[in-house]
Structure formats: structure tokens, C-alpha cells
Amino acid sequence: MKTKSTVLTKEERGILSLACLHGQHLNNAEIAQCLGMSVNRVKTQTRRACIKLGVHNKNEAIVSAIRRGAISPTELFSLDELAELFCSLSPDMLRRIAHPVRQELEHVYLPGEDEQIICTDRKQASILTKTERNILILCARGLPNVEIADRLFITRGTVKTLVNRAWTKLGASNRAEAVIFALKQREITICDICSPNEVVEDLTMLGAETIERMAQLLNQKLVQEQIPTGS
């Protein structure tokens, strides 16, 4: 199975991983303490990682590093959290993806007709407006505010205002966390961010066992949601 290549050094990967580890979002001083280096070195290595990934700040670098395979999602999230992030996929679809991964096939893909059913619809009741959702989707794709403004035909000031408003609604404290919370709360889906083939690529990095365990967790969640709470 081929994996995505990474341009990040071990130190750069370590800094970005700690910056978003299981939602803790350590600051530069805490990261420096964990890695036994100076705060200035953390800042320097973070800037280098941003340059390599073609982004503007640490939060964007985290999202970009995950999407490009420079950081495995298993380094950042527990199994339960991963299952929540991919909750827009059905358990059966996850198992279908896990099968060729377990066989260690070089290319894992879905037939064309499956691209239409790989993701379920987002939830009916939403706390975000359509524009706020669209902005978060573009944030997740790594676009800076100026490009988001151009895409949506709004000002950069409006983008900043709406991003902050979305953070508040989701209970997040930064852009990367807002994207993650939006995924977990099904305000946006993984397929809003990635193409079907990219979703499959992201899952193959996790390995067949992890994918199958995610399918089990999601199946249990679906069963629990169908059980009446009592009269």
C-alpha cells in the first residue's frame, strides 16, 4: 500500500501534532517543554512547516498536514473521535474500504456509482448558516481568507467575522478546531472537504483494523440512536 509523501521533518511533525493533540491545543511554551527545545525554535520550525505546506499559520498547517498525509489522524485523535469525524460514511462503506486495504492492494478505489452514496446527508437542524458552512469548508481545504472572500464574493472582513461567529457557535477556539467540531457535529461532512478518492486515501492511512473498528463504533451508535429512551 502506498502512503502519501511528506516534506516535513520529524521535529516539524512533532510540533504540529502536539499543537492539536486530542483537542488539547498546546501553546508554543507547552510544546517547547514537551519536546525539550526553546520557544523560539518551536516558532522557527512552525514557520518552516507553514512554508513547506504553503499555508499562512499553524492552524492551517495542521489541517494541510493531515490532508497531505504528513500527519496521521491517529496521532491526533482517539478511535472514538476518528469515528465521529467519518460519521458521514456508513459502516458498510467503511467495511468495503477496509477489505482491499487488508489485502494490501496498491490501489484502493470505489466504483463510480458508489461515489454518490459514500456520504450521508448532513443533519437537518444546523446551527451554522449556509455561508458559515461554506467558509469552514474552504478553510478545511486550506484556503486563506483572501481566497475565500474571492470565491464567495464577500470581503475579507466579512470572512473573518463569519469565521469567528462559526467558532463561537461550535464552541471552538481557532480555525482548525472549528473545522473538526463542524465535522463531529455534522455541520459539514468529510465529502464537503475531500473528493471520494481523497476520502479513501485518508482512510487507507489508518489501516484495515482501525477502519473496521470505526465501522463497529458507528454501527453501535446507529443501533443506540434507534433504541427508544423509554416512556
C-alpha positions as CSV (number, residue, x, y, z in Angstrom):
1,M,0.0,0.0,0.0
2,K,1.4,3.3,-1.0
3,T,1.4,6.2,1.5
4,K,1.4,9.9,0.9
5,S,4.8,11.5,0.9
6,T,5.7,14.2,3.4
7,V,8.0,17.1,3.2
8,L,8.0,17.7,7.0
9,T,10.9,16.8,9.3
10,K,10.2,14.6,12.4
11,E,10.6,17.8,14.5
12,E,8.1,19.8,12.4
13,R,5.6,16.9,12.5
14,G,6.0,16.6,16.3
15,I,5.3,20.3,16.8
16,L,2.1,20.3,14.7
17,S,0.9,17.0,16.3
18,L,1.3,18.5,19.8
19,A,-0.4,21.7,18.7
20,C,-3.6,19.8,18.1
21,L,-3.2,16.6,20.1
22,H,-6.7,15.2,21.1
23,G,-8.1,18.7,21.3
24,Q,-5.6,20.0,23.9
25,H,-4.2,22.6,21.5
26,L,-0.9,23.2,23.4
27,N,0.7,26.6,23.1
28,N,4.3,27.2,22.0
29,A,5.6,27.2,25.5
30,E,3.9,23.9,26.3
31,I,5.1,22.4,23.1
32,A,8.7,23.5,23.8
33,Q,8.5,21.9,27.2
34,C,7.2,18.6,25.8
35,L,9.9,18.5,23.1
36,G,12.8,19.9,25.2
37,M,13.5,22.8,23.0
38,S,13.3,26.6,23.1
39,V,10.1,28.5,22.3
40,N,12.0,30.4,19.5
41,R,12.9,27.0,17.9
42,V,9.2,26.0,18.1
43,K,8.3,29.2,16.3
44,T,11.0,28.8,13.7
45,Q,10.1,25.2,12.9
46,T,6.4,26.1,12.7
47,R,7.2,28.8,10.2
48,R,9.2,26.3,8.1
49,A,6.4,23.8,8.2
50,C,4.0,26.5,7.0
51,I,6.3,27.4,4.1
52,K,6.6,23.8,3.1
53,L,2.9,23.3,3.2
54,G,2.1,26.6,1.5
55,V,-0.1,27.9,4.3
56,H,-0.1,31.0,6.5
57,N,-0.3,29.9,10.1
58,K,-0.1,26.9,12.4
59,N,-3.8,26.1,12.3
60,E,-3.9,25.9,8.5
61,A,-0.7,23.9,8.7
62,I,-2.3,21.3,10.9
63,V,-5.3,20.9,8.5
64,S,-3.0,20.8,5.5
65,A,-0.6,18.3,7.1
66,I,-3.5,15.9,7.8
67,R,-4.9,16.2,4.3
68,R,-1.4,15.6,2.7
69,G,-0.6,12.6,4.9
70,A,2.2,14.4,6.7
71,I,0.5,13.7,10.0
72,S,-1.7,10.6,10.5
73,P,-5.1,11.3,12.1
74,T,-4.3,8.5,14.6
75,E,-1.6,10.8,16.0
76,L,-4.2,13.5,16.8
77,F,-7.5,11.7,17.5
78,S,-8.7,8.7,19.6
79,L,-10.6,6.0,17.8
80,D,-13.9,7.4,19.0
81,E,-13.0,10.8,17.7
82,L,-12.0,9.3,14.3
83,A,-15.3,7.5,14.1
84,E,-17.1,10.8,14.7
85,L,-15.1,12.6,12.1
86,F,-16.0,10.0,9.5
87,C,-19.6,9.6,10.7
88,S,-21.0,10.7,7.4
89,L,-19.8,7.3,6.0
90,S,-21.9,4.3,6.6
91,P,-20.5,1.3,8.5
92,D,-20.9,-0.9,5.3
93,M,-19.0,1.6,3.3
94,L,-16.1,1.6,5.8
95,R,-16.0,-2.2,5.7
96,R,-15.9,-2.1,1.9
97,I,-12.9,0.2,2.0
98,A,-11.2,-1.9,4.7
99,H,-11.4,-5.0,2.6
100,P,-8.9,-4.1,-0.1
101,V,-6.8,-2.3,2.5
102,R,-6.4,-5.5,4.4
103,Q,-5.4,-7.3,1.2
104,E,-2.7,-4.7,0.8
105,L,-3.8,-3.8,-2.7
106,E,-1.7,-0.9,-4.2
107,H,-4.8,0.9,-5.4
108,V,-7.9,1.2,-3.4
109,Y,-10.9,2.9,-5.0
110,L,-14.7,2.8,-5.2
111,P,-16.7,2.2,-8.4
112,G,-18.2,5.3,-9.9
113,E,-21.7,4.6,-8.8
114,D,-20.6,4.4,-5.1
115,E,-19.3,8.0,-5.3
116,Q,-22.9,9.1,-5.0
117,I,-23.6,7.2,-1.7
118,I,-20.2,7.4,0.1
119,C,-21.5,10.1,2.4
120,T,-24.9,10.5,4.1
121,D,-26.6,13.9,4.2
122,R,-25.6,16.4,6.9
123,K,-28.0,16.8,9.8
124,Q,-31.3,18.5,9.2
125,A,-31.1,21.1,12.1
126,S,-28.0,23.3,11.7
127,I,-26.5,25.9,14.0
128,L,-24.5,27.4,11.1
129,T,-25.7,29.5,8.2
130,K,-25.0,28.3,4.6
131,T,-22.3,30.9,4.3
132,E,-20.6,30.0,7.5
133,R,-20.6,26.3,6.4
134,N,-19.1,27.2,3.0
135,I,-16.4,29.3,4.7
136,L,-15.5,26.4,7.0
137,I,-15.4,24.0,4.1
138,L,-12.9,26.3,2.3
139,C,-10.9,26.8,5.5
140,A,-10.6,23.0,5.7
141,R,-9.3,23.0,2.1
142,G,-6.5,25.3,3.3
143,L,-7.6,28.5,1.6
144,P,-6.7,31.8,3.2
145,N,-9.3,34.5,3.9
146,V,-8.4,36.5,0.8
147,E,-9.1,33.5,-1.5
148,I,-12.3,32.5,0.5
149,A,-13.5,36.1,0.0
150,D,-12.9,35.9,-3.7
151,R,-14.6,32.5,-4.0
152,L,-17.7,33.7,-2.1
153,F,-17.8,37.3,-3.4
154,I,-17.6,38.8,0.0
155,T,-15.0,41.0,1.8
156,R,-12.1,39.6,3.8
157,G,-13.6,41.4,6.8
158,T,-16.8,39.6,6.3
159,V,-14.9,36.3,6.1
160,K,-13.1,37.0,9.4
161,T,-16.4,38.0,11.1
162,L,-18.2,34.9,9.9
163,V,-15.4,32.6,10.8
164,N,-15.3,34.0,14.3
165,R,-19.1,33.6,14.5
166,A,-18.9,30.0,13.5
167,W,-16.2,29.3,16.1
168,T,-18.4,30.7,18.8
169,K,-21.4,28.7,17.7
170,L,-19.3,25.5,17.6
171,G,-17.5,26.2,20.9
172,A,-14.2,26.2,19.1
173,S,-11.2,28.5,19.8
174,N,-9.4,28.5,16.4
175,R,-9.9,27.7,12.7
176,A,-8.6,24.1,12.8
177,E,-10.7,23.3,15.9
178,A,-13.8,24.8,14.2
179,V,-13.4,22.5,11.2
180,I,-13.0,19.5,13.5
181,F,-16.0,20.4,15.6
182,A,-18.1,21.1,12.5
183,L,-17.3,17.6,11.2
184,K,-18.0,15.9,14.5
185,Q,-21.3,17.8,14.8
186,R,-22.2,17.0,11.2
187,E,-22.4,20.7,10.2
188,I,-20.2,19.7,7.3
189,T,-19.2,16.3,6.0
190,I,-15.9,14.8,5.1
191,C,-17.1,14.7,1.5
192,D,-17.6,18.5,1.6
193,I,-13.8,18.8,2.1
194,C,-12.4,15.9,0.1
195,S,-13.3,14.0,-3.1
196,P,-14.4,10.4,-2.8
197,N,-10.9,9.2,-3.8
198,E,-9.3,11.6,-1.3
199,V,-11.6,10.2,1.4
200,V,-10.4,6.6,0.5
201,E,-6.8,7.8,0.6
202,D,-7.2,9.3,4.0
203,L,-8.8,6.1,5.3
204,T,-6.2,3.8,3.9
205,M,-3.5,5.6,6.0
206,L,-5.4,4.3,9.1
207,G,-5.1,0.7,8.2
208,A,-7.8,-2.0,7.9
209,E,-8.1,-2.8,11.6
210,T,-8.7,0.8,12.5
211,I,-11.3,1.3,9.7
212,E,-13.1,-1.9,10.8
213,R,-13.2,-0.8,14.4
214,M,-14.6,2.6,13.3
215,A,-17.3,0.7,11.4
216,Q,-18.2,-1.2,14.6
217,L,-18.4,2.0,16.6
218,L,-20.6,3.8,14.1
219,N,-22.8,0.7,13.8
220,Q,-23.2,0.7,17.6
221,K,-24.1,4.4,17.5
222,L,-26.7,3.8,14.9
223,V,-28.3,1.0,16.9
224,Q,-28.3,3.1,20.0
225,E,-30.0,6.0,18.2
226,Q,-32.8,3.6,17.1
227,I,-33.5,2.3,20.6
228,P,-36.3,4.2,22.4
229,T,-35.3,6.0,25.5
230,G,-38.4,4.8,27.4
231,S,-41.8,6.2,28.1
